[in-house]
């Protein structure tokens, strides 16, 4: 079996708590990569799990077509760090509230994944993984930024049949690009890389 039994919701959340980096390390993880990408802009996104029909789902958004960067693409709620944010987790929670109306008190942070650097837009993104034990509540989209809300089934997202990788070269550097074709949506770019890291984390531990 390539992935844990993702239908076992309790086990998935337990494994995430155990294997994710602690939220207290978010800033130091970003600082390590920022030393290699000195001019990168900092951002954070929220990977929010919740139960729908007794199965774990993730919240994603389709960005508005009017946005200047990454318009129309599938992404996690999130955005750039503000000077008033106390932490990267604060950024993720604030942006999720602003973009989709997710109340911060509903969010239980589980930990963080390793930061992702985007070459084209020059962002250093911290993925904050969280669980919504009481559900997502009443979500209201900020229409100027969010065109559509997606709730993505974790088991379906882990299906190898919907994913493939390509090798892209930019500036004499070749990178692996991850694609997920979920229904009519193509998920790729930084979001694809974050999903790949998440699913890698959920693979069974080596004996």
VMD Tcl script that draws the C-alpha trace (Angstrom):
set ca {
  {0.00 0.00 0.00}
  {1.53 3.33 -1.07}
  {-0.52 5.51 1.28}
  {-2.07 5.05 4.70}
  {-5.69 4.00 4.87}
  {-7.01 7.51 4.26}
  {-10.55 6.47 5.13}
  {-9.37 6.07 8.75}
  {-9.85 9.71 9.71}
  {-8.55 9.37 13.25}
  {-5.38 7.66 12.04}
  {-4.69 10.31 9.39}
  {-4.98 13.14 11.89}
  {-2.79 11.24 14.37}
  {-0.10 10.69 11.74}
  {-0.18 14.35 10.73}
  {0.27 15.45 14.35}
  {3.19 13.05 14.68}
  {5.02 13.76 11.43}
  {4.46 17.44 10.71}
  {6.99 19.99 11.90}
  {5.79 21.87 14.99}
  {4.22 25.26 14.29}
  {6.82 26.79 16.61}
  {9.48 26.00 13.99}
  {7.69 27.75 11.11}
  {9.75 30.94 11.24}
  {13.10 29.15 11.54}
  {12.26 26.86 8.61}
  {11.47 29.89 6.47}
  {14.60 31.72 7.63}
  {16.77 28.79 6.53}
  {15.48 28.93 2.95}
  {15.30 32.74 2.96}
  {19.07 32.71 3.42}
  {19.25 31.12 -0.03}
  {16.51 33.33 -1.53}
  {17.26 36.71 0.02}
  {14.72 38.73 -1.97}
  {11.82 36.30 -1.63}
  {8.50 37.57 -0.28}
  {7.07 35.58 2.63}
  {3.60 34.04 2.49}
  {1.58 31.33 4.25}
  {-1.29 29.08 3.16}
  {-3.76 27.00 5.15}
  {-4.35 23.30 4.45}
  {-7.60 22.86 6.36}
  {-8.95 19.33 6.82}
  {-12.55 18.70 7.82}
  {-15.03 15.84 7.71}
  {-17.65 15.78 4.96}
  {-19.82 12.67 4.59}
  {-17.51 10.99 7.12}
  {-14.46 11.46 4.89}
  {-11.57 13.87 5.17}
  {-11.63 16.78 2.73}
  {-9.30 19.70 2.08}
  {-10.41 23.25 1.33}
  {-9.03 24.80 -1.84}
  {-10.04 27.82 -3.88}
  {-10.07 28.86 -7.51}
  {-8.49 32.27 -7.72}
  {-10.42 35.05 -9.44}
  {-9.62 35.55 -13.12}
  {-9.13 39.29 -12.50}
  {-6.08 38.82 -10.25}
  {-2.72 39.88 -11.67}
  {-0.82 36.76 -10.64}
  {-1.89 33.12 -10.80}
  {-5.38 34.15 -11.93}
  {-7.86 31.29 -12.28}
  {-5.50 28.78 -10.68}
  {-6.37 26.34 -7.90}
  {-4.73 27.26 -4.60}
  {-4.99 26.97 -0.85}
  {-6.38 29.97 1.04}
  {-3.47 32.19 1.99}
  {-1.34 35.17 1.09}
  {1.62 37.34 1.95}
  {2.81 38.07 5.46}
  {1.77 41.45 6.87}
  {3.93 43.43 9.28}
  {1.21 43.07 11.94}
  {1.16 39.24 11.77}
  {2.68 37.66 14.87}
  {3.63 34.44 13.06}
  {3.27 32.49 9.83}
  {0.33 30.67 11.41}
  {-1.29 34.04 12.08}
  {-0.85 34.90 8.40}
  {-2.50 31.67 7.25}
  {-5.45 32.11 9.62}
  {-5.93 35.78 8.75}
  {-5.81 35.16 5.02}
  {-8.22 32.22 5.26}
  {-10.66 34.43 7.17}
  {-10.32 37.27 4.64}
  {-10.61 35.05 1.56}
  {-13.24 32.49 2.54}
  {-14.61 33.64 5.90}
  {-13.13 30.72 7.88}
  {-13.38 31.66 11.56}
  {-9.97 31.27 13.29}
  {-11.56 29.73 16.39}
  {-12.66 26.75 14.27}
  {-9.08 25.99 13.25}
  {-6.79 23.63 15.16}
  {-3.23 23.88 13.72}
  {-1.54 20.47 13.51}
  {1.89 21.54 12.24}
  {3.69 22.77 9.14}
  {5.24 21.32 6.01}
  {8.57 22.47 4.62}
  {8.39 25.89 2.90}
  {7.96 26.07 -0.87}
  {9.72 28.67 -3.05}
  {7.97 29.86 -6.22}
  {10.42 30.86 -8.93}
  {8.06 32.91 -11.10}
  {6.29 34.95 -8.40}
  {9.25 34.95 -5.95}
  {7.27 33.84 -2.89}
  {8.50 31.70 -0.02}
  {5.35 29.91 1.14}
  {4.80 28.26 4.52}
  {2.09 25.52 4.36}
  {0.20 25.36 7.68}
  {-1.77 22.12 8.13}
  {-4.86 22.25 10.33}
  {-7.97 20.34 11.34}
  {-11.49 21.75 11.70}
  {-12.99 19.45 14.39}
  {-16.34 21.26 14.29}
  {-16.48 21.66 10.51}
  {-15.87 24.68 8.32}
  {-18.80 26.76 9.50}
  {-20.54 29.26 7.23}
  {-17.98 30.28 4.59}
  {-18.29 33.54 2.68}
  {-16.02 34.13 -0.33}
  {-14.21 37.38 -0.98}
  {-15.32 37.63 -4.60}
  {-12.56 40.01 -5.65}
  {-10.01 37.26 -4.95}
  {-11.89 33.95 -4.90}
  {-14.03 32.70 -7.78}
  {-14.94 29.30 -6.33}
  {-14.59 27.16 -3.23}
  {-13.49 23.54 -3.65}
  {-13.76 20.73 -1.10}
  {-11.37 18.01 -2.23}
  {-11.65 14.41 -1.02}
  {-8.28 13.29 0.39}
  {-8.64 9.67 -0.74}
  {-9.42 10.72 -4.30}
  {-6.57 13.22 -4.27}
  {-4.15 10.39 -3.42}
  {-5.29 8.28 -6.40}
  {-2.20 7.80 -8.64}
  {-4.49 7.80 -11.69}
  {-5.11 11.55 -11.40}
  {-1.50 12.67 -11.01}
  {1.57 13.00 -13.19}
  {4.86 14.92 -13.16}
  {6.75 16.87 -15.81}
  {10.30 18.21 -15.91}
  {10.41 21.94 -16.63}
  {13.60 23.97 -17.13}
  {13.90 27.67 -16.31}
  {17.13 29.59 -15.95}
  {19.23 26.46 -16.53}
  {17.53 24.77 -13.57}
  {15.21 21.79 -14.06}
  {12.36 21.22 -11.63}
  {9.73 18.54 -11.18}
  {6.21 19.93 -11.66}
  {3.35 17.99 -10.01}
  {-0.09 17.88 -11.64}
  {-3.38 16.62 -10.16}
  {-6.43 16.38 -12.43}
  {-9.32 16.43 -9.97}
  {-12.65 16.39 -11.83}
  {-12.52 19.36 -14.22}
  {-9.77 21.10 -12.23}
  {-6.04 20.94 -12.89}
  {-4.01 21.53 -9.73}
  {-0.32 22.28 -10.25}
  {2.44 24.79 -9.44}
  {3.15 25.53 -5.79}
  {-0.18 23.95 -4.79}
  {0.77 20.73 -6.58}
  {4.13 20.66 -4.82}
  {2.50 21.19 -1.43}
  {-0.01 18.40 -2.07}
  {2.83 16.09 -3.14}
  {4.68 16.85 0.11}
  {1.53 16.22 2.13}
  {0.85 12.85 0.48}
  {4.52 11.87 0.89}
  {4.14 12.54 4.59}
  {1.14 10.17 4.71}
  {3.01 7.20 3.27}
  {3.52 4.27 5.68}
  {6.68 4.52 7.73}
  {9.56 2.32 6.58}
  {9.88 -0.92 8.58}
}
mol new
graphics top color blue
foreach p $ca { graphics top sphere $p radius 0.5 }
foreach p [lrange $ca 0 end-1] q [lrange $ca 1 end] { graphics top cylinder $p $q radius 0.2 }
display resetview
